[in-house]
Amino acid sequence: MSCSISTQHLGGTFTLQQLSGPFRDTKRVSGASATFTIPQVDFIHEGAYYCQYQTRVSGRDFTSSESNTVHFSVTVSLVQPNISVRAPDGGLFWGPQGPEVTRGHSLSILCSTEAQYQGGSFHLLFDGSNTTRTQSALNHSASFYIPELDHSHQGNYSCVYEVTVSSRTFSSAQTEPLTLTVKASLAPIIASGVTSGLLLLLALPATLCLLRKKCGRDTDTSHKTSAARCSRNPNECHDVTGDSGEGENIYMNAVMPVDQGHDGENVGCEEEEVYVNVEELRNCSTAVGNDCQEDCIYQNQG
């Protein structure tokens, strides 16, 4: 602060006095002004100040009247805090707009500042809500925890640091907004794919089993039809083995009439199953007479 006077009597002393406080300083000058410096301003220096000028002329002391008062305030300049995010259980990605977190995951939003004052608190501002969350500062930082994210947490977040000094509260400027995006969870899609895969694996053996049974029935029907045709006409037996290509023996299950006695009564009590080897029957087609055919027939009587 500077004090000055318009006078012909130079070489006096300027006094800077706090109006309602303990501060008082004097400075002897050779000119008509003086500058006063307070090396470390604190809240006790806040208030109104005035100047006075004293000089000695012809052995007599003269003092000017008080100047107009000058008032100044003491404030605290807080640095702008920082804001960051951390995902304890994963699911955090960085996109073009900022952090992207999977829905259902947890998230911690961190506010921190430089070590200017001890204590204080942090306020977390969210543009999607009228409420403000507050946490006490611990080691010049605070953490705001969101246990389970959903789309209502999507938006812009910012931090403000607040501290009380000499019974007065001061706040910092807001951080730059941090845009948080909540992404949809991939769990339902993965679960659906796994379920479809399991159903496909379960359906595949059943399908193969049905096809195998069908092929077996078709083969059995083909063999039975060929055997029946061969029994009626042995000359066609070469078509049976030619179709299969394997030359395997084919047996035909035929029901033979029961033997009868000379008096016309039944000798046996039931019909009997007879298995006919179609391969042998085919070979009989080149023989002469009915006796060869009888040699080619094997009867399996149970």
MARPA-459203 format. One record per residue (C-alpha): residue number from 1; x, y, z; residue in three letters. Coordinates in Angstrom, 3 decimals, decimal comma. Each point is the difference from the previous one (the first is absolute). Example, Ala and Ser with C-alpha at 12.3 -4.5 7.8 and 13.67 -1.06 7.14 Angstrom:
2
+-----+----------+----------+----------+------+
! seq !       c1 !       c2 !       c3 ! type !
+-----+----------+----------+----------+------+
!   1 !   12,300 !   -4,500 !    7,800 !  ALA !
!   2 !    1,370 !    3,440 !   -0,660 !  SER !
+-----+----------+----------+----------+------+
***
This chain:
302
+-----+----------+----------+----------+------+
! seq !       c1 !       c2 !       c3 ! type !
+-----+----------+----------+----------+------+
!   1 !    0,000 !    0,000 !    0,000 !  MET !
!   2 !    1,233 !    3,489 !   -0,769 !  SER !
!   3 !   -0,418 !    3,271 !    1,862 !  CYS !
!   4 !    0,716 !    3,424 !   -1,501 !  SER !
!   5 !   -0,420 !    3,679 !    0,881 !  ILE !
!   6 !    0,244 !    3,333 !   -1,745 !  SER !
!   7 !    2,181 !    2,297 !    2,157 !  THR !
!   8 !    3,019 !    2,254 !   -0,085 !  GLN !
!   9 !    1,344 !   -1,457 !    3,211 !  HIS !
!  10 !    1,661 !   -3,201 !   -1,043 !  LEU !
!  11 !    2,116 !   -2,424 !    2,000 !  GLY !
!  12 !   -2,809 !   -1,105 !    2,292 !  GLY !
!  13 !   -1,438 !   -3,369 !    1,048 !  THR !
!  14 !   -2,989 !   -1,959 !   -1,369 !  PHE !
!  15 !   -2,020 !   -2,292 !    2,246 !  THR !
!  16 !   -2,256 !   -2,808 !   -1,287 !  LEU !
!  17 !   -2,583 !   -0,965 !    2,625 !  GLN !
!  18 !   -2,594 !   -2,779 !   -0,018 !  GLN !
!  19 !   -3,328 !    1,467 !    1,019 !  LEU !
!  20 !   -1,209 !   -2,839 !    2,215 !  SER !
!  21 !    3,025 !   -2,225 !    0,281 !  GLY !
!  22 !    3,482 !   -0,258 !    1,424 !  PRO !
!  23 !    1,948 !    0,869 !   -3,120 !  PHE !
!  24 !    2,018 !    3,234 !    0,061 !  ARG !
!  25 !    3,103 !    0,920 !   -1,977 !  ASP !
!  26 !    1,990 !    3,204 !   -0,466 !  THR !
!  27 !    2,487 !    1,026 !   -2,647 !  LYS !
!  28 !    2,203 !    3,137 !   -0,140 !  ARG !
!  29 !    0,429 !    1,350 !   -3,520 !  VAL !
!  30 !    1,823 !    2,831 !   -1,691 !  SER !
!  31 !   -2,759 !    0,445 !   -2,534 !  GLY !
!  32 !   -3,766 !    0,431 !    0,067 !  ALA !
!  33 !   -1,075 !   -3,725 !   -0,110 !  SER !
!  34 !    0,655 !   -3,390 !    1,570 !  ALA !
!  35 !   -0,833 !   -3,598 !   -0,860 !  THR !
!  36 !   -0,859 !   -2,582 !    2,655 !  PHE !
!  37 !    0,356 !   -3,735 !   -0,482 !  THR !
!  38 !   -1,540 !   -2,786 !    2,070 !  ILE !
!  39 !    2,381 !   -2,959 !   -0,464 !  PRO !
!  40 !   -2,512 !   -2,762 !    0,760 !  GLN !
!  41 !   -3,649 !    0,876 !   -0,171 !  VAL !
!  42 !   -2,361 !   -1,844 !    2,293 !  ASP !
!  43 !   -3,584 !    0,459 !    1,029 !  PHE !
!  44 !    1,014 !    2,317 !    2,845 !  ILE !
!  45 !    1,124 !    2,500 !   -2,595 !  HIS !
!  46 !   -3,458 !    0,222 !   -1,530 !  GLU !
!  47 !   -1,794 !    3,288 !    0,587 !  GLY !
!  48 !    0,240 !    3,787 !   -0,484 !  ALA !
!  49 !    3,229 !    2,064 !    0,019 !  TYR !
!  50 !    0,837 !    3,718 !    0,000 !  TYR !
!  51 !    3,163 !    2,114 !   -0,280 !  CYS !
!  52 !    1,403 !    2,994 !    1,946 !  GLN !
!  53 !    2,958 !    2,244 !   -0,577 !  TYR !
!  54 !    2,169 !    1,574 !    2,750 !  GLN !
!  55 !    2,778 !    2,577 !   -0,465 !  THR !
!  56 !    2,031 !    2,468 !    2,087 !  ARG !
!  57 !    0,197 !    3,648 !   -0,965 !  VAL !
!  58 !    1,976 !    2,570 !    1,979 !  SER !
!  59 !    0,210 !   -2,289 !    2,963 !  GLY !
!  60 !   -3,702 !   -0,687 !   -0,001 !  ARG !
!  61 !   -1,755 !   -3,340 !   -0,904 !  ASP !
!  62 !   -2,915 !    0,027 !   -2,385 !  PHE !
!  63 !   -2,337 !   -2,957 !   -0,792 !  THR !
!  64 !   -2,388 !   -0,185 !   -2,919 !  SER !
!  65 !   -3,556 !   -1,165 !    0,239 !  SER !
!  66 !   -0,865 !   -3,627 !   -0,743 !  GLU !
!  67 !   -0,328 !   -0,964 !   -3,623 !  SER !
!  68 !   -2,966 !   -1,716 !   -1,498 !  ASN !
!  69 !   -0,167 !   -3,654 !    0,935 !  THR !
!  70 !    0,875 !   -2,825 !   -2,318 !  VAL !
!  71 !   -1,573 !   -3,396 !    0,603 !  HIS !
!  72 !    1,340 !   -3,303 !   -1,276 !  PHE !
!  73 !   -1,126 !   -3,573 !    0,498 !  SER !
!  74 !    2,033 !   -3,115 !    0,519 !  VAL !
!  75 !   -1,030 !   -3,069 !   -1,922 !  THR !
!  76 !    1,339 !   -3,499 !   -0,638 !  VAL !
!  77 !    0,886 !   -1,058 !   -3,513 !  SER !
!  78 !   -0,482 !   -3,747 !   -0,363 !  LEU !
!  79 !    1,409 !   -1,877 !   -2,951 !  VAL !
!  80 !   -2,378 !   -1,892 !   -2,264 !  GLN !
!  81 !   -0,317 !   -3,633 !    1,163 !  PRO !
!  82 !    0,350 !   -3,127 !   -2,135 !  ASN !
!  83 !   -2,565 !   -2,680 !   -0,835 !  ILE !
!  84 !    0,595 !   -3,605 !   -1,097 !  SER !
!  85 !   -1,745 !   -3,385 !    0,024 !  VAL !
!  86 !    0,905 !   -3,537 !    1,031 !  ARG !
!  87 !   -1,928 !   -3,254 !   -0,543 !  ALA !
!  88 !    0,793 !   -2,490 !    2,824 !  PRO !
!  89 !   -1,512 !   -3,023 !   -1,809 !  ASP !
!  90 !    0,895 !    0,933 !   -3,577 !  GLY !
!  91 !   -2,287 !    0,933 !   -2,871 !  GLY !
!  92 !    1,647 !    3,416 !   -0,557 !  LEU !
!  93 !    0,935 !    1,172 !   -3,496 !  PHE !
!  94 !    0,992 !    3,396 !   -1,368 !  TRP !
!  95 !   -2,039 !    1,255 !   -2,909 !  GLY !
!  96 !    0,137 !    3,220 !   -2,022 !  PRO !
!  97 !   -2,213 !    1,844 !    2,517 !  GLN !
!  98 !    1,609 !   -1,369 !    3,151 !  GLY !
!  99 !   -0,324 !   -3,079 !    2,220 !  PRO !
! 100 !   -2,428 !   -2,751 !   -1,010 !  GLU !
! 101 !   -1,071 !   -2,527 !    2,627 !  VAL !
! 102 !   -2,064 !   -3,167 !   -0,449 !  THR !
! 103 !   -3,415 !    0,069 !    1,638 !  ARG !
! 104 !   -0,123 !   -1,888 !    3,300 !  GLY !
! 105 !    3,647 !    0,639 !    0,898 !  HIS !
! 106 !    1,177 !    2,186 !    2,897 !  SER !
! 107 !    1,834 !    3,305 !   -0,374 !  LEU !
! 108 !    1,987 !    2,389 !    2,203 !  SER !
! 109 !    0,246 !    3,698 !   -0,920 !  ILE !
! 110 !    3,094 !    1,635 !    1,528 !  LEU !
! 111 !    0,374 !    3,695 !    0,867 !  CYS !
! 112 !    3,409 !    1,352 !    1,043 !  SER !
! 113 !    1,845 !    3,296 !    0,439 !  THR !
! 114 !    3,384 !    1,441 !    0,907 !  GLU !
! 115 !    1,036 !    0,235 !    3,649 !  ALA !
! 116 !   -0,892 !    3,624 !    0,736 !  GLN !
! 117 !   -2,016 !   -0,459 !    3,170 !  TYR !
! 118 !   -0,719 !   -2,878 !    2,327 !  GLN !
! 119 !   -3,469 !   -1,463 !    0,136 !  GLY !
! 120 !   -2,800 !    1,283 !   -2,108 !  GLY !
! 121 !   -2,477 !   -1,979 !   -2,052 !  SER !
! 122 !   -0,846 !   -0,870 !   -3,581 !  PHE !
! 123 !   -3,344 !    0,371 !   -1,723 !  HIS !
! 124 !   -0,907 !   -2,226 !   -2,947 !  LEU !
! 125 !   -2,339 !    1,730 !   -2,417 !  LEU !
! 126 !   -2,103 !   -1,978 !   -2,493 !  PHE !
! 127 !   -1,971 !    1,715 !   -2,724 !  ASP !
! 128 !   -2,578 !   -2,805 !   -0,017 !  GLY !
! 129 !   -1,074 !    0,706 !    3,596 !  SER !
! 130 !   -0,745 !    2,961 !    2,243 !  ASN !
! 131 !    1,732 !   -1,645 !    2,962 !  THR !
! 132 !    3,698 !    0,461 !    0,819 !  THR !
! 133 !    2,066 !   -2,671 !    1,716 !  ARG !
! 134 !    2,581 !    1,140 !    2,562 !  THR !
! 135 !    3,006 !   -1,819 !    1,467 !  GLN !
! 136 !    2,585 !    1,218 !    2,510 !  SER !
! 137 !    3,475 !    0,397 !   -1,437 !  ALA !
! 138 !    2,513 !   -2,629 !    1,084 !  LEU !
! 139 !    3,571 !    0,656 !   -1,100 !  ASN !
! 140 !   -1,375 !    2,736 !   -2,270 !  HIS !
! 141 !   -2,319 !   -2,393 !   -1,900 !  SER !
! 142 !   -3,379 !   -1,710 !    0,246 !  ALA !
! 143 !   -1,623 !   -3,001 !   -1,702 !  SER !
! 144 !   -3,654 !   -0,262 !   -1,036 !  PHE !
! 145 !   -1,108 !   -3,626 !   -0,440 !  TYR !
! 146 !   -2,834 !   -1,212 !   -2,249 !  ILE !
! 147 !   -0,623 !   -3,724 !    0,760 !  PRO !
! 148 !   -2,033 !   -0,865 !   -3,114 !  GLU !
! 149 !   -0,163 !    2,190 !   -3,077 !  LEU !
! 150 !   -3,090 !    0,394 !   -2,111 !  ASP !
! 151 !   -1,033 !    2,474 !   -2,679 !  HIS !
! 152 !   -1,189 !    2,551 !    2,609 !  SER !
! 153 !    3,687 !    0,563 !    0,944 !  HIS !
! 154 !    0,924 !    1,063 !   -3,524 !  GLN !
! 155 !    0,919 !    3,675 !   -0,379 !  GLY !
! 156 !    2,521 !    2,691 !    0,959 !  ASN !
! 157 !    1,783 !    0,070 !    3,362 !  TYR !
! 158 !    2,194 !    2,717 !    1,571 !  SER !
! 159 !    1,737 !    0,631 !    3,340 !  CYS !
! 160 !    0,180 !    3,052 !    2,273 !  VAL !
! 161 !    2,363 !    0,335 !    2,972 !  TYR !
! 162 !   -1,156 !    1,959 !    3,049 !  GLU !
! 163 !    1,987 !    1,019 !    3,094 !  VAL !
! 164 !   -0,608 !    2,188 !    3,063 !  THR !
! 165 !    2,758 !    2,432 !    0,990 !  VAL !
! 166 !   -0,339 !    2,358 !    2,982 !  SER !
! 167 !   -3,724 !   -0,705 !    0,240 !  SER !
! 168 !   -0,490 !    0,821 !   -3,650 !  ARG !
! 169 !   -0,858 !   -2,544 !   -2,703 !  THR !
! 170 !    1,601 !    0,065 !   -3,414 !  PHE !
! 171 !   -0,713 !   -2,075 !   -3,084 !  SER !
! 172 !    2,101 !   -0,837 !   -3,013 !  SER !
! 173 !   -1,027 !    0,187 !   -3,595 !  ALA !
! 174 !   -1,699 !   -3,097 !   -1,464 !  GLN !
! 175 !    2,032 !   -2,565 !   -1,868 !  THR !
! 176 !   -0,523 !   -0,490 !   -3,684 !  GLU !
! 177 !   -3,051 !   -2,281 !   -0,437 !  PRO !
! 178 !    0,691 !   -3,719 !   -0,271 !  LEU !
! 179 !   -2,467 !   -1,710 !   -2,358 !  THR !
! 180 !   -0,915 !   -3,505 !    1,137 !  LEU !
! 181 !   -1,650 !   -2,451 !   -2,422 !  THR !
! 182 !   -1,733 !   -3,170 !    1,235 !  VAL !
! 183 !    0,132 !   -2,850 !   -2,533 !  LYS !
! 184 !   -2,393 !   -2,938 !   -0,226 !  ALA !
! 185 !    1,159 !   -3,270 !    1,552 !  SER !
! 186 !    1,114 !   -2,829 !   -2,356 !  LEU !
! 187 !   -1,004 !   -2,724 !    2,483 !  ALA !
! 188 !   -3,516 !   -0,669 !   -1,455 !  PRO !
! 189 !    1,428 !   -0,287 !   -3,528 !  ILE !
! 190 !    2,724 !   -2,404 !    1,112 !  ILE !
! 191 !   -2,482 !   -2,038 !    2,041 !  ALA !
! 192 !   -2,321 !   -0,241 !   -3,006 !  SER !
! 193 !    2,875 !   -1,183 !   -2,221 !  GLY !
! 194 !    1,076 !   -2,597 !    2,540 !  VAL !
! 195 !   -3,567 !   -1,271 !    0,370 !  THR !
! 196 !   -0,401 !   -0,294 !   -3,767 !  SER !
! 197 !    3,291 !   -1,859 !   -0,243 !  GLY !
! 198 !   -1,020 !   -2,451 !    2,713 !  LEU !
! 199 !   -3,367 !   -0,633 !   -1,647 !  LEU !
! 200 !    1,768 !   -0,643 !   -3,313 !  LEU !
! 201 !    2,387 !   -2,452 !    1,640 !  LEU !
! 202 !   -2,912 !   -1,800 !    1,649 !  LEU !
! 203 !   -2,030 !   -0,139 !   -3,211 !  ALA !
! 204 !    2,859 !   -1,278 !   -2,193 !  LEU !
! 205 !    0,318 !   -3,494 !    1,576 !  PRO !
! 206 !   -3,779 !   -0,458 !   -0,108 !  ALA !
! 207 !   -0,063 !    0,945 !   -3,680 !  THR !
! 208 !    2,847 !   -2,395 !   -0,799 !  LEU !
! 209 !   -1,770 !   -2,759 !    1,928 !  CYS !
! 210 !   -3,219 !    0,510 !   -1,960 !  LEU !
! 211 !    1,884 !   -0,059 !   -3,310 !  LEU !
! 212 !    1,866 !   -3,139 !    1,035 !  ARG !
! 213 !   -3,235 !   -1,795 !    0,939 !  LYS !
! 214 !   -1,607 !    1,045 !   -3,266 !  LYS !
! 215 !    2,956 !   -1,282 !   -2,012 !  CYS !
! 216 !   -0,120 !   -3,265 !    1,937 !  GLY !
! 217 !   -3,681 !   -0,474 !   -0,739 !  ARG !
! 218 !    0,541 !    0,754 !   -3,686 !  ASP !
! 219 !    2,843 !   -2,564 !   -0,182 !  THR !
! 220 !   -1,995 !   -2,665 !    1,809 !  ASP !
! 221 !   -2,991 !    0,577 !   -2,280 !  THR !
! 222 !    2,241 !   -0,234 !   -3,084 !  SER !
! 223 !    1,578 !   -3,256 !    1,188 !  HIS !
! 224 !   -3,353 !   -1,551 !    0,896 !  LYS !
! 225 !   -1,504 !    0,991 !   -3,362 !  THR !
! 226 !    2,985 !   -1,426 !   -1,886 !  SER !
! 227 !   -0,064 !   -3,192 !    2,023 !  ALA !
! 228 !   -3,690 !   -0,506 !   -0,632 !  ALA !
! 229 !    0,493 !    0,515 !   -3,732 !  ARG !
! 230 !    2,921 !   -2,417 !    0,012 !  CYS !
! 231 !   -2,044 !   -2,696 !    1,715 !  SER !
! 232 !   -2,630 !    0,237 !   -2,716 !  ARG !
! 233 !    2,489 !    0,116 !   -2,825 !  ASN !
! 234 !    3,551 !   -1,173 !    0,792 !  PRO !
! 235 !    1,236 !    1,259 !   -3,367 !  ASN !
! 236 !   -0,351 !    3,596 !    1,299 !  GLU !
! 237 !    2,346 !   -0,572 !    2,952 !  CYS !
! 238 !    2,969 !    1,459 !   -1,885 !  HIS !
! 239 !   -1,703 !    3,404 !    0,121 !  ASP !
! 240 !   -0,024 !   -0,082 !    3,798 !  VAL !
! 241 !    3,727 !   -0,428 !    0,457 !  THR !
! 242 !    0,727 !    2,300 !   -2,892 !  GLY !
! 243 !   -1,883 !    2,821 !    1,648 !  ASP !
! 244 !    1,702 !   -0,329 !    3,347 !  SER !
! 245 !    3,488 !   -0,336 !   -1,447 !  GLY !
! 246 !    1,204 !   -1,877 !    3,075 !  GLU !
! 247 !   -0,881 !   -3,617 !   -0,867 !  GLY !
! 248 !   -1,343 !   -0,594 !    3,501 !  GLU !
! 249 !   -2,318 !   -2,940 !    0,774 !  ASN !
! 250 !   -3,631 !    1,068 !    0,160 !  ILE !
! 251 !   -2,471 !   -2,042 !    1,986 !  TYR !
! 252 !   -3,709 !    0,009 !   -0,575 !  MET !
! 253 !   -2,439 !   -0,759 !    2,807 !  ASN !
! 254 !   -2,797 !   -2,063 !   -1,482 !  ALA !
! 255 !   -2,862 !   -1,816 !    1,692 !  VAL !
! 256 !   -0,248 !   -3,560 !   -1,259 !  MET !
! 257 !   -3,183 !   -2,057 !    0,220 !  PRO !
! 258 !   -0,023 !   -2,617 !    2,707 !  VAL !
! 259 !    0,614 !   -3,631 !   -0,884 !  ASP !
! 260 !   -3,038 !   -2,172 !   -0,412 !  GLN !
! 261 !   -0,311 !   -3,709 !    0,528 !  GLY !
! 262 !   -1,290 !   -2,474 !   -2,433 !  HIS !
! 263 !   -3,402 !    0,178 !    1,623 !  ASP !
! 264 !   -0,265 !    3,753 !   -0,513 !  GLY !
! 265 !    0,547 !    0,969 !    3,675 !  GLU !
! 266 !    2,566 !    2,564 !    1,077 !  ASN !
! 267 !    3,245 !   -1,512 !    1,287 !  VAL !
! 268 !    1,327 !    3,273 !    1,541 !  GLY !
! 269 !   -1,954 !    2,237 !    2,315 !  CYS !
! 270 !    1,176 !    3,388 !   -1,334 !  GLU !
! 271 !    1,378 !    1,611 !   -3,076 !  GLU !
! 272 !    3,765 !    0,034 !   -0,072 !  GLU !
! 273 !    2,414 !    2,791 !   -1,120 !  GLU !
! 274 !    2,361 !   -0,897 !   -2,819 !  VAL !
! 275 !    3,009 !    2,203 !   -0,941 !  TYR !
! 276 !    0,991 !   -0,219 !   -3,666 !  VAL !
! 277 !    3,526 !    0,954 !   -1,134 !  ASN !
! 278 !   -0,655 !    2,054 !   -3,085 !  VAL !
! 279 !    3,653 !   -0,239 !   -1,151 !  GLU !
! 280 !   -0,145 !   -3,771 !   -0,028 !  GLU !
! 281 !   -3,390 !    0,135 !   -1,616 !  LEU !
! 282 !    1,476 !    2,139 !   -2,785 !  ARG !
! 283 !    2,691 !   -2,574 !   -0,655 !  ASN !
! 284 !   -2,638 !   -2,621 !   -0,366 !  CYS !
! 285 !   -1,441 !    1,730 !   -3,034 !  SER !
! 286 !    2,628 !   -1,739 !   -2,202 !  THR !
! 287 !   -0,752 !   -3,441 !    1,319 !  ALA !
! 288 !   -2,523 !   -2,375 !   -1,471 !  VAL !
! 289 !   -3,049 !   -1,330 !    1,821 !  GLY !
! 290 !   -1,763 !    0,666 !    3,205 !  ASN !
! 291 !    2,444 !   -2,098 !    2,027 !  ASP !
! 292 !    2,730 !    2,749 !   -0,289 !  CYS !
! 293 !   -2,368 !    2,622 !    1,350 !  GLN !
! 294 !   -0,782 !   -2,130 !    2,981 !  GLU !
! 295 !    3,739 !   -0,336 !    0,778 !  ASP !
! 296 !    0,348 !    3,795 !    0,010 !  CYS !
! 297 !   -2,610 !    0,573 !    2,695 !  ILE !
! 298 !    1,052 !    0,039 !    3,648 !  TYR !
! 299 !   -2,685 !   -0,377 !    2,563 !  GLN !
! 300 !    0,523 !    1,463 !    3,400 !  ASN !
! 301 !   -2,607 !   -1,580 !    2,185 !  GLN !
! 302 !   -0,228 !    1,743 !    3,405 !  GLY !
+-----+----------+----------+----------+------+
***
